[in-house]
Amino acid sequence: MTVLYEGTHDGERYVGFGTPEDATAEGATLTLYPLGDLDLRAEVLAADGDSAALTAALAAGREPRSIPADEVSFRPPLLPDAIGDALVSGFMQTHNVKVDASTQSQPNWFFKGLGDTLKLSGERLRAPRGAVALTEEAEIVLVYVTDEGGTPQYAGYTFGNDLTDIGRFKRHAGHLSYAKLCDAGVAPWLFLGTPPSQVTGQVAIERGAEEVWRGTFTTGTKALHYGLRDMMSELFSYEGLSHPGRVHYVYIGADRASFHDGFTIADQDRIEIHFATHGVTLTHTVDWR
């Protein structure tokens, strides 16, 4: 599986390839290729899912540099420079464990924000001051780049934390749109392949120096009640979403979270989500004020 990531060092943009473990290991040094004036999103579209061709195109004629990982500022995958060219959204109650008599033929879709909603590991997740009860949601995130003809093209997947005001939604199901207007955690690694059938991992929540909740999760296409292709084709049938050049980050739903165990996240709690099957860890502190 090819994994692509982008970052900046001394004001220059670079792209690299490798596993998340390689990039996050203590003392890691990365082999990076300068992007210069290259349009990374256009190159991803041109490769049309061919990881080998994309790797070759990004490395061609560019002298690689070895740079310590702790000197690189990573970026969300394929994030456009203009905040408004990125749209963060998702689906709710998609997993088999959440199916009940009220389950609809198509899951609820929600808008979460623009590009500045996405926060990398170590950054803070903002929640509205009037939030009722917050919960983490460990999720797969699909990344689409809209081509010149206005068709969103699948680029790959990454992982995220869809911080949600679950309390507001439970109080009034019609307030889903408000419940989702919190920041979203996202990993910088773009996995260039089909979405995984199964992802397992653990969540730990700390308050001060004390761990106050721990749990496990299972996600992936096998865990979904809905067909992923049907979900995405329905979403992108709405032409208003498909402006050429726009990048979509689509959170496809979560397994049970801490809220379902009777736990509520507090201001300044620290959430660590470890996607064990893929070597990805996201850590965020919640700002709820």
N, C-alpha and C positions, 0 to 999 in steps of 0.2 A: 504494500500500500504506500503510494507516494503522498507525502505531507508537505505542503507549501506554507511558508510564513513570510511576512514582510515586516521590516523594521527600519528605524533610522539610527544613524551613528554620525556624529559630527556634522549634522545638517544634511547628510546625504541619505537617500532611500536605497534599501537593499532588499533582495529576495533570497531566501534560502530553502533548503530541502532537508528533511530528516525527521526523526521521531521526536515527540515532545520530551521524552526522557533525555535524549541527547542534548537538547537545548536548555533543560532545567537542571541538569546535574551540576553539583558544586564544582566550580572551576572550569565549566564547559567553555570551549572555544568553538565558534561557528564559522563555517565556510559560506561566505555571502557573496552574491553577485550584484554589482551596482546596477540600479534600474535606469539611471540617467533620464532620458526623455521617453523611455519605453512605457506604453500604456499596458499595465499588467492585466486589467480586465479584458482589454481587447485581445491580448495574447491567450488568455484562458478561453475566450469564445472561439478564437481561430483554431485552437487545439481540438475542440469538439470532443472532449472527454479522453483524448489520447495523452496519457500522463507522460509517456516517453517523449512525444513530440513537444509537449509544453516544456519539459525540463531542458531539452536540447535548444529550443528557441530562446529561453531565458538565459542560458549559459553561453550561447554563441557569441564570440567576439568580445566577451567581457572577462576581464582578469579577476579571478576570485580573490577575496581578502579573508584573512583569518582574524576574527574580532572576538574578544571575550564576550560571552553571552550577557554578563552583567553590565556591559556598556551599551547594549542595544535596547532601544525603546521599541517594543513590539506594537503592532497595530492590529485592530480587528481585521479579519480576512477580507481583502478586496475593498476596504472602506474607501469611498470616494472622498475627494478633498472637500467638496461642498456638502455640508450636513444634510441639505434637503434632497440630495441625490441618493440617500440611503433610507429605506423604510423598514422599520422593525415591527413585526406583527406575529401572530400565532393562532393556534387553535386550542380550545379548552375542552376538557373531559373527553379526550380521545382514546384513553386506555381501557382495555377490557375490565380492569378492576373497578372502573367507575361506571360501568354500564348498569342501568336500572330501567324501570318502566317508563321513565321520562326521556330516555335516550332518543335523540332525533336522527333522521337519515343523513344529516350533514352536521358536523360539529360547529359550535359557535366559533366565529373568527373575531379577533380583536386587533386593534391598532395599539401599539405600545409606544412608539415614538419615532424620531428621526435618528440620524447617525450619532448624535451626542448622547443618546440613551444607552449605547453600548459601552460597558465598562470592563476593562481587562482585569485579570487577577491582581489584587493589591490595591485597586481603586475602590472608592466608596460607592455604595448603592443608595441613591436618594429615594425616600418614600414621602408621599404627601403628608403634610402636618396633620390632616384630619383622618388619616387612615385608621381603620377599626381594629384589624388583626392581621399581621403580616405573616407570610410563610414563604419559604424557599421552594423552588421547583426545578429539579435537575432534568435537563432536557437536551435532546438532539436539536441542532439548529441547521436548517437547510439554507444554502446560499445560492441565490439566482442572480445572474447578470442579464439585464434586458438588452437585446440586440438592436441594431438600427431599424429593424422592421417592427419593433415594439413587442417582441416575443421574449418573455423571461426564459433564459436558458439555465438549466441546472449546472452549477460549477463544482459543488462538493458540499461537505457537511463539516460542522464543528460542534462544540458543546457549550451549554450556557446555563445560567440560573435566572429563571423568569420570576423575579421577586413580585409577589402578588398580595394585594389587600384582600385576602380571602374572606375576612370578616365582613367587608362591605358587600361582597357578592352573596354571601350566605344570608345577610340581612335583607337584601333585595336583589334578586337575580337579574333584574333589568339594569343594575349598576355594574355589570361586567366591564363596560368600557372605562369606568372610573377605577375599578379594582386593578386594572392592568397598567395604569399610568405611573408605574414605578420604573426605576432604572433596571437594566438587564445585564447580568454578567455574561461575558463571552470569552472564549479561548481564542488566541491568535492563530491557531493551527487549522489549516484548511485541508481536510482529508479528501483526496481526489479519487472518489469512488462512489459506489451506490450506498445509500444510507444503510447502516448496520441492522441486522435482524435482531440482535440482542446486545444490550449494554447493561452492565451491572456496576454497582459502586456503593459508596457510603457517604453519608452526610454527618458532619459534626458541628455543633453550635456551641460557642464559648461565650460566657458572660463574665467579663473581667478575666481572671486567670482560671476560671472553673468551667469545665465542660458541663453543659446543662441539658443537652439532648444529643442522641446519636441514633442513626437508623440506616437502613439499606434501601436500595431502589433497583428496579429493573425497568428498562425502557427498550426501545428498538421497534422495528416494524412488526415483529411477531407479537408485541404487546399491544398493538393498536387494534381497536374495534373496527376502524375504518380503513379502507384501502388508500394508501398514501397517494397513489396516482390520481384517484378520484378526488381526493381532497384538494390537490394542487391544481388540477385542471379546472375544477369549479372556481377556485379562487382567482386564477389568472384568466378566466373568461370575462372578467370585468376590465374593460379596456382602460378605464381611468387609472388603474394601478400600473400600467405597462408603458411608462414613458421611456423612450430609448436612453440607455445609459444608467438607468436606475438600478441599484442593487437592493435586493430583498433579502432580509434575514428572517426566516420563518421558524418560530419555535413550535414544535409539533406535539407538545403536551407532555405531562408528567405522570409518573406513578404516584402512589401515596406519599405525602410530605409530612413534615413535623406537625402541622395543624391537625391532621387526621389522628394524631396520637395525643391530642389535647394540649399541645404546646403552642405558645405564641411568641414570636420574635420581638425583642425589645430594642429600643434605641441603643446603638453602639455594640450590639451583639456581633460576633464574628462568625461568619458562615464558611465552612470549608466543605467543598464537594469534590470527591475523588471519583472520577470515571475510571474505575480500575481496569476495565477491559481495554482501554485505549491510552492509559498512562497520562491522563489529563487531570490536573487539580486546579480548581478555582477557589480563591479565598477572597472574601469581601467583608468589610465592616458596613453595617447598616446605619445610615443617617436618617432618623425619623424624628423630625422636630417641627 
